[in-house]
Amino acid sequence: MKGLFRSVVLLLVLTLLSGVVTVMGQDGEKPLWGWATVADYEADSGQTLPAFSEAPMLAEQVSAGTLPPVAERLPKEPLVDNPFESVGKYGGRLTLGQVSAGIGYPASNFTTFESLFSLARDGATIVPNIAKGWEFNEDGTSFTIFLREGHRWSDGDPFDADDIMFFWNDIILNTDITPNVPSRFSPGGEPMQVEKVDQYTVRFTFAVPYYAILPNLASVVFTGCQGDIFEAEHFMKQFHIKYNDKAEEDAKAAGFETWVQLFNAKRYYWWASRPDVPTMGPWRVKEMVPEGTVLERNPYYYKVDTAGQQLPYIDTVVATIFNDAGTLALKMVAGEYDYQDWSTSVADYPALVDGAEQGNYEVFMAPSLWTSIAAYSVNQQYVGDEAVAEILRDVRFRQALSYAIDRNEINDVVALGQGTPFQATIHPSASFYKEEWGNAYIEYNPDLANQLLDEMGMTERDGENFRLRPDGQPFSLIISDVNDAIPEKMSELIKEYWDAVGIRTIVTATDRTLMGQQFTSGEYMVAGWAMDGAAESAVSIGVNGYLQGWQWAPEWNAWYTSRGAEGEEPPENVKRMFELYRNVPIMSVEEQRAALTEIFDIWEEGLWRIGTIGMVPKPGMYRKGLHNVDTNTYTDNADVGIGTFNRHYQFYWDTPQ
């Protein structure tokens, strides 16, 4: 099967991902991943894999007759994983963090998330994962996925082609659930065709050559996972009207208005914890508790190590709630987590170092692909007051806000001088990057900011010296900050800078759920969020939501995602950007780079998102005695598959307890 993924096609895809910087391990080159099958391992290593073995807690269940033997639980061809440092020991528990009771992320992404394909530790090489291989036809209009015979969900039910077919036929093609087929599944404007070749083979057929389907199924920005390309058919059928005539009654009995609402509430999402939903990940949710989530090992997990031991090594994961970035940092400093690298700020580094000895943990700094650790999206379709909406739509207003920001001070105060003043744009490692994009409107020039605001007609001021609207009415600019997505001091500084040029600024904290609703309704002025999805890998496959209007133009975004059936038609420059971006995934590499160059020319001229500082390293910590931790790798970077590099199922303890 190796020949299926070591092909000319892979070289093409790797070219698409060439903007991602290769990262090396602590002691030289790190093992990239492993082998698709036992046969591949034995052929490459010249060694015979030992007989399969399992964790003692599972062996006890086998002896009691409540669980099949390990050889029967594994697929016929399990994936052989190459440990980062060494083969591990079984046992113990791992404490991670989760945002809130409703948001299990980031722990959920390290425990239940699993994609058809994956990225190796270099952030570029696409490798088998759930699927053992793939194959394109000669012109790239057909893509075949090869699954593992005997693969099972965490509840023991078979995982096979039917789980992909159910997702496609009964979710994507069901207009009650999915009104419009996502653009990444409609290359050339036509929905792809999905065919079950046999129980372990599925073929996708496209209207145009579409090599980008491969990275689209390889965990880049959370793609290729359960809920994204496959579902637990045996579990989800009970909530689907096609298979359950009483689905509407069941929904109302459960407090929902429609069967679709109940169906979606029962689905797996990478960011959530679902105690009753089967998973493909190394752990499965056991129970929800007031403190968070308890997960136990998945007895049917499909990976083994080079000693034949079924993974994961650690028995139990406990994810505890932190709610906001400030609390998360305090918990990390106190040593309450065994591993944590998500939503951290370089400003947390000194406190983490100070607390390391008492907390019995190690601290590391990881590289980042974010071009802005905080970017401010200015809503072009603000709902509620047309006079305010007109101000927000004026590019001079956005330019003034950008010139008013002292990014060097932000870098010193927020990032300890470790960041780079940068506009919210593509990462400089991109093959088509222009220096002028990163430098656009980032000069600290309050005089020019004031001049632009005066030109807009905001010359009159109130008794507190804040500018009035051109119609003479009071004006306040409200920043909606997602409390776990923006460094704590960032918006305090932004408020000072914008207040200083006469724009009365109010910062309001909100959570991701509410902010997500506002991104659809348009009931916000400015939204604070990181500029992630900025690596060439993300923009090349068409999954950068910012380029589609997400966060800064809800009606244009609806127009884009619905192909004009909903929302509001954008102006010509935005329409041109949308048109180009929709077709980027089906272009040749040369065409892609030309199109993305034009896209980011339009993007910077529009300045719909205002960047601050970027490429800021992010601190992480892990408990002493925890092994197979990669400390020189991307952490909170969905652009290259968050959770890909530090494989938590490889973690093990010196002395498991």
Secondary structure, DSSP 8 states (H G I E B T S, - for coil): -HHHHSSHHHHHHHHHTTTS----BTTBS----EESSHHHHHHHHS------B--HHHHHHHHTTSS--HHHHS-SS-EEE--SS-------EEEEEESSSS--TBHHHHHT--BSEEE-TTSS-EEESSS-EEEE-TTSSEEEEE--TT-B-TTS-B-SHHHHHHHIIIIIS-TTT-SS--GGG-GGGS--EEEEEETTEEEEE-SS--TTHHHHTTTTTS-SBBTTTB--HHHHGGG-TTT-TTHHHHHHHTT-SSHHHHHHHHS--TTS--TTS--SSSEEEEEEETTEEEEEE-TT--EE-TTSBBS-S-SEEEEEE--SHHHHHHHHHTT--SEE-SS--GGGHHHHHHHHHHHTEEEEEE----SEEEEEEE-TT-SS-HHHHHHHH-HHHHHHHHHT--HHHHHHHHHTT-SEE--SS--TTSTT--HHHHHTT-S--HHHHHHHHHHTT---B-TTS-BB-TTS-B-EEEEEEETTTS-TTHHHHHHHHHHHTT-EEEEEEE-HHHHHHHHHH---SEEEEEE-S-SHHHHHTT--GGGGTTTT-HHHHHHHHTTTSSS----HHHHHHHHHHHHGGGS-HHHHHHHHHHHHHHHHHHT-EE--EE---EEEEEETTEES--SSS--S-GGG-TTSSS-GGG-EESS--
